[in-house]
Amino acid sequence: MNARWLLIALLWGPLPAAGQQDGFAGLGSDVEGFALPDPARPLAFPRDHGPHDAFRIEWWYLTANLRGDDGRDYGAQWTLFRSALSPTGAQSGWSTPQVWMAHAAVTTPDAHHVAERFGRGGIGQAGVVAQPFAAWIDDWSLGAEGGADGLDRLAIKARGSDFAYALTAVAEGPPVAHGKDGYSVKGPGGQASHYYSQPFYRVTGQLSLPDGAVHVSGLAWLDREWSSQPLDRSQTGWDWFALHLDDGRKLMAAQVRGAEPFVFGSLIDANGRVRPLEGADIALRPGRGTPPVSWSVDLPGEGLELTVEAVNPDSAMTTSVPYWEGPVRVGGSVGGRGYLEMTGYPLD
């Protein structure tokens, strides 16, 4: 639950000005004719790796924490968003209601490189197929490699005006469902999505930057989510953490800000078993800056007291709808690294 909801809203109609704090247009609007998440519907693979055209919004969202052979920390982001302009329409050609938007970024300790693409469904410019898994827009691609089953081994490619990357991600654990068997509630009004992740990727590859190429390795996290009405109009922004802890655990923690913050998350052990988190299970406290680029993330029931610091505080995504997203370092009771995303804050 993150910038992806806000970004897809761009494809539906007018949005508030950047940083406006009175809700996101479209995210709480009428959903007549679109499918709604069903708590009785189980996740099924490989089917759910592919698109769900009956729902209004969906994404494939990968973030990678990398270490270069130069000893520096890097981050890479690859995202593809699908939005349906109407609940019905042709499935091929220019008349299809499916439209696509993509973001790619590379973050270094002193630079943040960003690119954005738009595409129309039905003409081959952008799309996703479940098996063998492939997601693409123009020459950006995220797809199964070497006969891999589903999301087990991915090749990831993207480029912008001043960067490019080619990465390989190999899963070392299972995909995990958030909420109740993948049914993830996002607010007090019951708005929800279907939501699962593959947080166990080991990554290798190369970044191409203005100073030259650098070989990298590290960890990656893929989020998959789809819905039609994820937010309440009173909700004004969110903070989302995807953390790889040094003891092998993974933590997804998020809050949707409003009159009362709605907090939720998942603590995932090294074998992929999930403990759902909600409310008082998680304490998120912002530190310095607006948006805050340092945080305390505590799980009192687990004895976890974590500090989270941005690798590069200037990681604003200068896309059509601006937001902040970048790699972070984790300290405190357990070390680690991860990604932080923040929306609804004023950005310079």
N, C-alpha and C positions, 0 to 999 in steps of 0.2 A: 504494500500500500504506500505509494510514494508519488514522485513527480509524474510517473506514468499516467495516473488518472488525470491530472491537470493537463498534461501534454495532449492526450487524446481529445480533451474537451476543445482544444483549438480547432479540431476538424469538425466540430458540431456547429459552432457559431461564435458570437462575440464573447470575449472574456473580460474580466476586470483588468484594470491597469496593473502592471507589475507591482507587487508589494501591497496591493489593496487587501484589506483585512476583513471584508464582509462577505466572504463566500466565493465559491468558484462556479461561474455560470455553467449550466449544463449538467453538473455532477449530481445534483439533486432533482433534476427535471423529470418530466413524464417519460415513462418507459413503455407506453402502450404498444403492443405488438412485438416487443423484444422478449427474449427468454430471460428468466430470472434464475439465480442460483438456487439449487435444491439440496437441502441438507441430507436427503435420502439418496442422492446420486453419488455413487462411489467413483473415485478416480480410476481410470483404466488406461493402461499403456500398451501399445504406442499411440492409441487413439488420441489421448489428451495432449500429446506433444504437438499435434496439429491444430488448425484453426477451428473456432467455434462460431460460425458465421451468424447463428441465430442470436448471439449476444452482441451488445453494442460496442464493447471495448475489450481489448486484449493486448498482451505484450509478451515478448521474449526478451529477457533483460539480463545481460551478463556483465559482471564486474570482476576484474582480476587484480590482485595484489602481487606485484612483481618486484624482484630484485635483479638489477643488472650486473653483468660481469665487471662493471666499473664500481660495484659496491653501493650504488645508490638505489633508493626506493622509487618505484614507478607504479602507476595505475593505468588500467585500460578499461574502457566501457564500450559495449556494443548493445544497442537496443533497437528493436523493431516493434512498432505499435500498429495495430489494426483497429479501424473504426468503421462501423456501419452507419451510413447516412440515413438509412431507412431499414425497417425490418424485412422488407421483401424487395425483390428485383432480380434481374438477370444475373447469372453466375459467371458470365463471360462477356468480353467486349467492354466498350466504354460505358455502357449503361449499368454496369454492376454498382451496387451501393458501397462496396468495400474500398476504403482508401487507406493509405499506408504512410507512416512517417518514421524516420530513423535518426538516431543520434549515435555518434562515435566520438570518443575522446581519449587522449593520452595525457596523463598528469605526471610531471616531474617535480622535484622539490622547489623549482623556481619558475615553472611555466605550466600552462594548462591549454592544450590544443583541442579545438572543438570543431565538429562538422555536423551538418544536418542535411537530410534528404527527404523528399516527398515523392509519392508514387500513387498510381491508380491501380486498383485490382482489376483482374479480368483481361489484361493485355500482356501479361508476362513480365511487366517491369518489376513487380514486387509480389511476394507471396510466401506461403509456407505449405509444405506437405509433411505428413506424419511419418511415412515410411517409404523409402529410407528418408530419415529426417533431413529437411533442407529449408532454410529461411534465407531470403535474399531481398535486396533492393538495389537495382543497378548492378554494380560490381562489388558491393559489400555482401558478404556471405557468412552464414553460420550453419554448418552442416555436418552430418555424419561422415566420418572418414574411415577408409580402409575396411569397408564391410562391417563397421560397428553396428550394434543393435541399439536402436533408439538414440539416446543422448550419451551413450557410454564413451564415445570418442568423437570430439568435434574439431573441425578446422574453422578458424575465425579470421576473417580478413575485412579490413576497412581502410580508408584513406581520406585525408582532407588536403587542404592546400599546403599545409606545412608539416604533415605527419602521415605515417602509414604504419600498419602492423600486420603480421602474419603469425598466428599463434596456434598451438595444438593443445587441447584440453582433454585429459583422460580421467574418467571418474574412478575414484577409489572407494566409493561407498554408494548406498542406494539413494534414489530420490526420496524426499520426505514431504509429508502433507502437513499443512498448518491448520490451526483451528481444530474442528472436529472432522477428521477424515477428509481434510481438504476444503471444508466449508468454513470460511474465515469471516467472522463478524467484524465490521469496521466502525460501528458507532452505536449509541444507545437506542437509536431508532430501528435497529435490526438490519441495516444495510449490510450486504455481504458480498463476497466473491468466492469463486473456486480458486485455490491458491496452493501451489506446491513449489518446491525448490530442489535443485541439485547442487548442494553446497560442498561437494567432496572432490572437486577437480584439482588435479595437479597439472600445471601449465608450463610449457616451454615455447620459445619462439624468438622473434626479432621485432624490435621497434625501429622505425626509420624516422629520425628527427633532424631538425636543421643542423645540428652539430655532427650528424653521422648516424650510423647504425649501432645499435647496442643489443646484444643477446641477453635474454631475460628468462627467468624461471620463477615459479611461485604457485599461488592458489587462486581459484576462481569460484564464483557462486552464480548460478543461473536461477532466476525467478520466472515462474509461469503463473499468469493470473488472468481471469476473465470474469466479466460481470456486465451489468447494464445500468445500475444506479448505485454506485458505491458509497456516496457520502450524503450527509445531511447538509442543508444550506447554511446551518449555523457554524459548521466546521470551517476553520480558516487556514489551515496548513498542517503540515506533519513533519516529523523527524523520524528517520528510519535508519537502523543500524543492522549490518550483516557482518558478523565478526567471526574470524577463525582464531580460536584460542590455542595457545601452545600445548595444552594438555590433550588436544585432539577433539575437544568439544566445539560446536558451532552455536552461535547465538543470533537469532533474529529478534530485535526489540524495536517497537515503534509506538509512537503516540500521535493521535490526531488531535490537534489543538482546537478548542472551542470554548464554550462557557465552562465546561469541565473537560479536561483532557481524557481521551479514551485510549487506554494503554493495552497493548497485547504483544504477544511474542511466542517464540519457541526456543527451548533449550534442547539441543540435539547432541546425543553422546556419540562417541567415536564409531559406534556400530549402526548409527542411524535411528536409534530409538528417540522419540520426541516426548518432551514434557511440555504441554501447552501452558502458556503464561498469560495472566491477565491481572489488571488492576494493581493491587498492592504487591503482587509478585515482583514487579519491576519498579525501580525508582530512577527516573531520568532527570538529571539536574544540569542545566546549561552553565557553561563557564563564560569565557571572554568572547566578545565580538557580537556583531549582528550581521548575518546569522552567526550563532555561536560555533566557533571552530574548536572548542574544547568542551568535554562533557564528563560527568560522572554517571556511570551506568551500574546500578547495584541490584543484585538479586538476593535479598536478605535470607530467604529460605535455603539458598545454596551456598551461603557464605562468600559470594562473589562481590567484590568491590573493585570496579574497573575504572580506569581513567582512559579517555579517548581523546587523541590529539590529531589534528589534520596534518598530513604530510606537507600539503601546500594550502595555506589558508585562503589563497586567491583561486579557488576552484569553481567559480561561477560558470554555469553553462549559459553561454551567450547565444541561446537558441531563440526560436520564435516566442516561446514562453520561458523566461529565465528562471533558473533555480540553481541550487548549489549541490554539487555531487563530487566527491573525491575520496581517495584512499586515506586511511587513518592508521595510526599506531596505537596499540592497546598496552596499558600498564596496570599496576595495582596488584591485586592478589594473584592474577594470572596475566602473563603477557600475551601478545598476539597482534594481529593486524586485521583490517577489514575495510568496509566502505560505509560512508555516511551520506545520506541524502536529506536535504531540507528544502521545504517549499513554504510560501506564504510570508517570507521575510522581504523587506526592502533590500534590493541589491544595487550597488553603485554601477 
